[in-house]
Amino acid sequence: MRSVEPEVFLVARPELDYDELARYLREIGGETWLERLERGEFDAQNLAEFAGRLCYRSFEPGLNANVTRIRKDQDAYLRNILASAHGSVLEHISFSFVLHNVSRVFTHELIRHRPGVAISQESLRYVRLSEIPFWFPEWAKEDRELMKRATALLDQLEEFQTWMAEHFHLDDEGVPFHEKKHRTSFMRRFAPEGVATGLVWTANVRTLRHTIEARTAAGAEEEIRLVFGRIGEIMKEEAPALFGDYVVEDGAWVPGWRKV
Ligand SMILES: Cc1cc2nc3c(=O)[nH]c(=O)nc-3n(C[C@H](O)[C@H](O)[C@H](O)COP(=O)(O)OP(=O)(O)OC[C@H]3O[C@@H](n4cnc5c(N)ncnc54)[C@H](O)[C@@H]3O)c2cc1C
């Protein structure tokens, strides 16, 4: 048994092509919006603002005869997007995370969130468990008797994995991969649900807002609360105007605007 901690890596974020934006805006006469924009640091916010303004052609007053005034401040503009639940513009903005050393308890719950996500999970049919990585919350670590018994049990399961690999001769010369896969899939049945694994999880901002709220709620499971608290902190740094309305109370992220 190897004791591990769940970790979050943000591996991809949106990047705007400002030349292409300029080319489009020249077409409709909205280039001055681009001149006002701060480039680079908050591309996620810029993309949300762009998508929102395209809907009403509100890059400048007068481009749409019905629009005589526009909000020039990005924070105020995006606050209004959230407040009015104009959520579709948030679906253009995706972030990709590696969620590392998370359990299958965690991944079972995560995959219940369906719209706006992409998932690639480590295959324990292909990847043989030569050890059992496992996360213990702090309160469990402080319970010596619990830890003694839990560690002994996990060590025994780990030893059984090694025994099965030898018993099935998986490392012998010439064992075909389909045979290894068949046996490895059988062997994973003896891993606990708490075994630490990993996945790439991509979600758009609309989905992120919903899942951060749902999975940090007081009633949510402690590992998923931990991970989504971290994702919430990352998103607040990445796009403060899109995640700045949350109030964090005892680890629960409560949004100012729900169901955006
Ligand atoms: C504290 C907690 C305890 C839970 N306990 C259990 C449990 O005991 N057993 C269990 O099976 N599950 C349980 N769940 C999972 C829960 O039922 C949901 O499946 C999960 O939280 C996914 O969230 P969501 O329903 O908001 O859907 P998401 O997939 O995150 O979708 C986001 C939103 O899109 C809309 N939407 C998505 N799909 C549809 C659809 N098909 N039709 C209409 N609208 C849709 C809904 O408005 C939804 O809220 C629990 C979840 C939490 C947070």
Ligand as a Chemical Component Dictionary entry (heavy atoms), coordinates in Angstrom:
data_LIG
# 
_chem_comp.id                   LIG 
_chem_comp.type                 NON-POLYMER 
_chem_comp.pdbx_formal_charge   0 
_chem_comp.three_letter_code    LIG 
# 
loop_
_chem_comp_atom.comp_id 
_chem_comp_atom.atom_id 
_chem_comp_atom.alt_atom_id 
_chem_comp_atom.type_symbol 
_chem_comp_atom.charge 
_chem_comp_atom.model_Cartn_x 
_chem_comp_atom.model_Cartn_y 
_chem_comp_atom.model_Cartn_z 
_chem_comp_atom.pdbx_ordinal 
LIG C1  C1  C 0 -24.830 14.902 -2.202  1  
LIG C2  C2  C 0 -25.149 13.990 -3.359  2  
LIG C3  C3  C 0 -25.628 12.723 -3.103  3  
LIG C4  C4  C 0 -25.956 11.863 -4.186  4  
LIG N1  N1  N 0 -26.408 10.597 -3.918  5  
LIG C5  C5  C 0 -26.746 9.760  -4.927  6  
LIG C6  C6  C 0 -27.216 8.449  -4.705  7  
LIG O1  O1  O 0 -27.365 8.024  -3.576  8  
LIG N2  N2  N 0 -27.510 7.653  -5.766  9  
LIG C7  C7  C 0 -27.373 8.082  -7.053  10 
LIG O2  O2  O 0 -27.677 7.353  -8.005  11 
LIG N3  N3  N 0 -26.906 9.326  -7.305  12 
LIG C8  C8  C 0 -26.587 10.175 -6.290  13 
LIG N4  N4  N 0 -26.110 11.412 -6.561  14 
LIG C9  C9  C 0 -25.938 11.798 -7.956  15 
LIG C10 C10 C 0 -27.080 12.717 -8.428  16 
LIG O3  O3  O 0 -28.322 12.066 -8.435  17 
LIG C11 C11 C 0 -26.790 13.244 -9.849  18 
LIG O4  O4  O 0 -26.828 12.188 -10.780 19 
LIG C12 C12 C 0 -25.443 13.880 -9.961  20 
LIG O5  O5  O 0 -25.230 14.777 -8.891  21 
LIG C13 C13 C 0 -25.313 14.602 -11.301 22 
LIG O6  O6  O 0 -25.804 15.911 -11.201 23 
LIG P1  P1  P 0 -27.008 16.505 -12.034 24 
LIG O7  O7  O 0 -28.205 15.681 -11.883 25 
LIG O8  O8  O 0 -27.125 17.932 -11.642 26 
LIG O9  O9  O 0 -26.585 16.302 -13.527 27 
LIG P2  P2  P 0 -25.459 16.882 -14.477 28 
LIG O10 O10 O 0 -25.149 15.758 -15.379 29 
LIG O11 O11 O 0 -24.331 17.519 -13.722 30 
LIG O12 O12 O 0 -26.252 17.948 -15.297 31 
LIG C14 C14 C 0 -26.322 19.337 -14.987 32 
LIG C15 C15 C 0 -27.757 19.804 -15.117 33 
LIG O13 O13 O 0 -28.193 19.592 -16.451 34 
LIG C16 C16 C 0 -29.565 19.173 -16.442 35 
LIG N5  N5  N 0 -29.657 17.792 -16.963 36 
LIG C17 C17 C 0 -28.634 16.928 -17.135 37 
LIG N6  N6  N 0 -29.058 15.778 -17.674 38 
LIG C18 C18 C 0 -30.383 15.894 -17.813 39 
LIG C19 C19 C 0 -31.391 15.026 -18.280 40 
LIG N7  N7  N 0 -31.113 13.798 -18.734 41 
LIG N8  N8  N 0 -32.656 15.458 -18.277 42 
LIG C20 C20 C 0 -32.978 16.693 -17.851 43 
LIG N9  N9  N 0 -32.059 17.584 -17.375 44 
LIG C21 C21 C 0 -30.775 17.183 -17.356 45 
LIG C22 C22 C 0 -30.042 19.216 -14.995 46 
LIG O14 O14 O 0 -30.591 20.497 -14.756 47 
LIG C23 C23 C 0 -28.751 19.051 -14.228 48 
LIG O15 O15 O 0 -28.773 19.576 -12.916 49 
LIG C24 C24 C 0 -25.772 12.289 -5.507  50 
LIG C25 C25 C 0 -25.264 13.569 -5.746  51 
LIG C26 C26 C 0 -24.949 14.420 -4.705  52 
LIG C27 C27 C 0 -24.365 15.805 -4.993  53 
# 
loop_
_chem_comp_bond.comp_id 
_chem_comp_bond.atom_id_1 
_chem_comp_bond.atom_id_2 
_chem_comp_bond.value_order 
_chem_comp_bond.pdbx_ordinal 
LIG C1  C2  SING 1  
LIG C2  C3  SING 2  
LIG C2  C26 DOUB 3  
LIG C3  C4  DOUB 4  
LIG C4  N1  SING 5  
LIG C4  C24 SING 6  
LIG N1  C5  DOUB 7  
LIG C5  C6  SING 8  
LIG C5  C8  SING 9  
LIG C6  O1  DOUB 10 
LIG C6  N2  SING 11 
LIG N2  C7  SING 12 
LIG C7  O2  DOUB 13 
LIG C7  N3  SING 14 
LIG N3  C8  DOUB 15 
LIG C8  N4  SING 16 
LIG N4  C9  SING 17 
LIG N4  C24 SING 18 
LIG C9  C10 SING 19 
LIG C10 O3  SING 20 
LIG C10 C11 SING 21 
LIG C11 O4  SING 22 
LIG C11 C12 SING 23 
LIG C12 O5  SING 24 
LIG C12 C13 SING 25 
LIG C13 O6  SING 26 
LIG O6  P1  SING 27 
LIG P1  O7  DOUB 28 
LIG P1  O8  SING 29 
LIG P1  O9  SING 30 
LIG O9  P2  SING 31 
LIG P2  O10 DOUB 32 
LIG P2  O11 SING 33 
LIG P2  O12 SING 34 
LIG O12 C14 SING 35 
LIG C14 C15 SING 36 
LIG C15 O13 SING 37 
LIG C15 C23 SING 38 
LIG O13 C16 SING 39 
LIG C16 N5  SING 40 
LIG C16 C22 SING 41 
LIG N5  C17 SING 42 
LIG N5  C21 SING 43 
LIG C17 N6  DOUB 44 
LIG N6  C18 SING 45 
LIG C18 C19 SING 46 
LIG C18 C21 DOUB 47 
LIG C19 N7  SING 48 
LIG C19 N8  DOUB 49 
LIG N8  C20 SING 50 
LIG C20 N9  DOUB 51 
LIG N9  C21 SING 52 
LIG C22 O14 SING 53 
LIG C22 C23 SING 54 
LIG C23 O15 SING 55 
LIG C24 C25 DOUB 56 
LIG C25 C26 SING 57 
LIG C26 C27 SING 58 
# 
